[in-house]
């Protein structure tokens, strides 16, 4: 059961990371791009199991 929860957690983190990257690429304002990068960092660290 815990394996299923772990897999679903990483799928959720991957989904939100892709959403942030998608919005980052569509953004034209450098301030919004910086904000997306700041918000994206914890998600990528969790996805790569560094945090």
C-alpha positions in Angstrom: 0.0 0.0 0.0 2.8 2.4 0.8 4.4 1.7 -2.6 1.2 2.8 -4.3 1.1 6.0 -2.3 4.7 6.7 -3.1 4.2 6.2 -6.8 1.1 8.4 -6.9 3.0 11.1 -5.0 5.8 11.1 -7.5 3.3 11.1 -10.4 1.6 14.1 -8.8 4.9 15.9 -8.4 5.8 15.1 -12.0 2.4 16.5 -13.2 2.8 19.8 -11.4 6.4 20.1 -12.5 5.3 19.7 -16.1 2.6 22.3 -15.6 5.1 24.8 -14.2 7.5 24.1 -17.0 4.7 24.6 -19.6 3.7 27.9 -18.0 7.4 29.0 -17.8 7.8 28.4 -21.5 4.7 30.3 -22.4 5.5 33.3 -20.2 7.0 36.5 -21.7 7.5 38.4 -18.5 10.9 37.8 -16.8 9.4 38.3 -13.4 6.9 35.5 -13.9 9.6 33.3 -15.3 11.7 33.8 -12.2 8.7 33.1 -10.0 8.0 29.8 -11.9 11.7 28.8 -11.5 11.6 29.5 -7.7 8.4 27.5 -7.3 9.6 24.7 -9.6 12.9 24.0 -7.7 11.3 22.1 -4.7 9.2 20.0 -7.0 12.3 19.0 -9.1 14.3 18.2 -6.0 11.5 15.9 -4.7 11.1 14.3 -8.1 14.8 13.5 -8.3 14.8 12.5 -4.6 17.4 15.0 -3.6 15.3 16.5 -0.7 
